[in-house]
Amino acid sequence: MRPNVLALMDHYLPGNRAGGPVRSVQHLVRHLGGDFRFRIVTRDHDACDPAPYHGVVPGRWTAVDGAEVMYLDAARLNPAGLRRVLRAAEYDVLYLNSLFSPQMALAPLVLRRMGALPPRPVVLAPRGELHPGALATGGWKGVLPGPLARRVDSPRQLKKRAYLAAARAAGLFEGVLWQASSPEEAGHIVRAVGRGARVTVAPDLAAG
């Protein structure tokens, strides 16, 4: 029997506006679908488009390009709704495809920490979210002269840093296996999360 992988991500097929993460998971399903059963929980609309996909029935498993996909509408996309989905679905591994998504990363990590989910291994792929460019500081450094020059983080940057600090303090990353697409990204993960992070390098698969 094939192991069940339950993947959570903000957007998936038939949408394509979310770019790389959608293609990465699509290629993963196509290459490894013979060895693993992939089930994907995602939103019922594409990125930057509030209109739901045509013909999609929220809350039902639908066959999509070799995987089973459940699309969630706004009424189901909350911690209580996710908890119901994650407790009802059969899976051997929980695969999170974001670090900063409130619904598809933070909520399941908190539910897991609370013991509200079945005890299953968790793999977290930050998909470049911990690249120094994504976490780079901005503001007035290099703009103000001499001794006035200083670093001023934007509200978004401050939120990311606060999120990482709070998640580490709450133990949300305990036992999580981090997936890096390259040795360089592995270094980014360790730098942001801490030297105790368990990281494995698994390059993104090509279209096939």
C-alpha positions in Angstrom: 0.0 0.0 0.0 1.3 3.4 -0.9 2.1 5.8 1.9 -0.3 8.8 2.1 1.1 12.3 1.9 -1.3 15.1 2.9 0.0 18.4 1.5 -1.3 21.8 2.6 -0.7 24.8 0.4 -2.5 28.1 -0.3 -3.0 27.6 -4.0 -2.9 24.7 -6.4 -4.1 23.6 -9.8 -6.0 24.6 -11.9 -4.5 27.9 -10.6 -1.1 29.0 -11.7 -0.6 32.5 -10.4 1.2 31.3 -7.3 4.1 30.2 -9.5 6.9 28.0 -8.2 5.3 26.2 -5.3 2.4 25.0 -7.5 4.8 23.6 -10.1 7.0 22.0 -7.5 4.2 20.0 -6.0 2.7 19.2 -9.4 6.0 17.8 -10.6 6.4 15.9 -7.3 3.0 14.2 -7.8 3.9 13.3 -11.4 7.2 11.8 -10.5 6.3 10.0 -7.3 2.6 9.4 -7.6 3.3 5.7 -8.3 5.0 5.3 -4.9 3.0 7.7 -2.8 -0.7 8.7 -2.6 -0.9 12.5 -2.7 -3.8 14.4 -1.2 -3.7 18.2 -1.3 -5.8 20.7 0.7 -5.9 24.1 -0.8 -8.0 27.2 -1.4 -10.9 27.2 -3.9 -9.4 30.1 -5.9 -6.2 31.2 -7.5 -3.8 33.7 -6.0 -4.9 37.4 -6.3 -8.3 36.2 -7.6 -11.2 35.9 -5.2 -13.4 34.2 -7.7 -13.7 30.4 -7.0 -12.7 27.9 -9.6 -15.5 26.9 -11.9 -17.2 23.6 -11.1 -15.3 23.0 -7.9 -17.3 21.7 -4.9 -15.7 22.9 -1.7 -15.0 20.2 0.9 -14.9 17.2 -1.5 -12.0 15.2 -2.7 -11.5 15.7 -6.5 -9.1 13.9 -8.8 -6.6 16.5 -10.3 -3.6 15.5 -12.3 -2.7 12.4 -10.3 -3.6 13.7 -6.9 -6.7 14.0 -4.8 -7.4 17.7 -4.0 -9.8 19.2 -1.5 -10.7 22.9 -2.2 -11.7 24.9 0.9 -13.9 28.0 0.7 -13.8 30.8 3.3 -16.3 29.1 5.5 -14.1 26.1 5.9 -10.7 27.8 5.9 -10.4 28.4 9.6 -8.7 26.4 12.4 -11.9 24.5 13.3 -12.4 23.6 9.6 -8.8 22.6 9.1 -8.9 20.5 12.2 -11.9 18.6 10.9 -10.2 18.0 7.6 -6.9 16.9 9.1 -8.5 14.6 11.6 -10.7 12.9 9.0 -8.1 12.5 6.3 -5.9 9.4 6.1 -2.3 10.4 5.9 1.2 9.1 7.0 3.0 12.4 6.5 1.8 16.0 6.7 3.5 18.2 4.1 3.4 22.0 4.6 4.4 24.1 1.6 4.8 27.5 3.3 6.2 28.8 6.6 4.3 32.1 6.8 0.8 31.1 5.7 -1.6 31.6 8.6 -4.0 28.9 7.4 -1.8 26.4 5.8 1.2 26.5 8.1 0.6 28.3 11.4 -2.8 26.8 12.1 -1.7 23.1 11.6 1.5 23.7 13.6 -0.5 25.1 16.5 -3.1 22.4 16.3 -0.3 19.8 16.3 1.4 21.4 19.3 -1.9 21.3 21.1 -2.3 17.6 20.5 -5.4 18.2 18.4 -4.0 16.3 15.3 -3.0 12.7 14.9 0.8 12.3 15.7 2.2 12.1 12.2 5.6 13.3 10.8 5.6 16.8 9.5 7.7 18.0 6.6 7.9 21.8 6.0 9.1 23.3 2.8 9.5 27.1 3.2 9.8 27.5 -0.6 12.4 30.3 -0.5 10.6 32.3 2.3 13.7 32.2 4.4 16.0 33.5 1.8 17.9 36.5 3.1 16.3 38.6 0.3 12.9 37.6 1.6 13.8 38.5 5.2 16.0 41.5 4.2 15.9 44.6 6.3 15.0 47.9 4.6 14.2 51.4 5.5 16.6 54.3 5.9 20.0 52.5 6.1 22.2 53.9 3.4 19.9 56.8 2.9 20.6 59.0 5.9 24.2 60.3 6.2 26.9 59.2 8.6 25.9 58.7 12.2 22.2 59.1 11.4 22.2 56.0 9.2 20.4 53.1 10.9 18.2 50.1 10.2 14.5 50.5 10.2 12.6 47.4 9.5 9.3 47.5 7.7 6.1 46.3 9.4 6.1 43.1 7.3 9.7 42.4 8.2 9.0 42.9 11.9 6.0 40.6 11.6 8.2 37.8 10.1 10.8 38.1 12.7 8.2 38.2 15.5 6.5 35.1 14.0 9.8 33.1 13.9 10.7 34.1 17.5 7.2 33.2 18.8 7.1 29.9 16.9 10.5 28.9 18.2 9.5 29.9 21.8 6.2 27.9 21.5 7.9 24.8 20.2 6.0 24.8 17.0 9.0 23.6 15.0 9.9 20.7 17.4 10.2 17.4 15.5 9.6 19.1 12.1 11.7 18.0 9.2 12.6 20.9 6.9 12.9 20.5 3.2 15.4 22.6 1.4 15.6 22.7 -2.4 19.4 23.3 -2.3 22.3 23.4 0.2 22.1 27.2 0.0 18.5 27.1 1.2 19.4 24.6 3.9 21.8 27.2 5.2 19.1 29.8 5.1 16.8 27.6 7.2 19.4 26.9 9.8 20.2 30.6 10.1 16.6 31.6 10.5 15.3 28.7 12.6 18.4 27.7 14.6 21.2 25.1 14.5 18.9 22.5 15.9 16.7 22.4 12.8 16.6 19.1 11.0 17.0 19.8 7.3 17.1 17.6 4.3 18.0 18.7 0.8 15.6 17.5 -1.8 15.9 19.5 -5.1 12.8 20.4 -7.0 11.9 17.8 -9.6 11.8 18.9 -13.3 8.6 18.7 -15.3 8.1 15.2 -16.6 
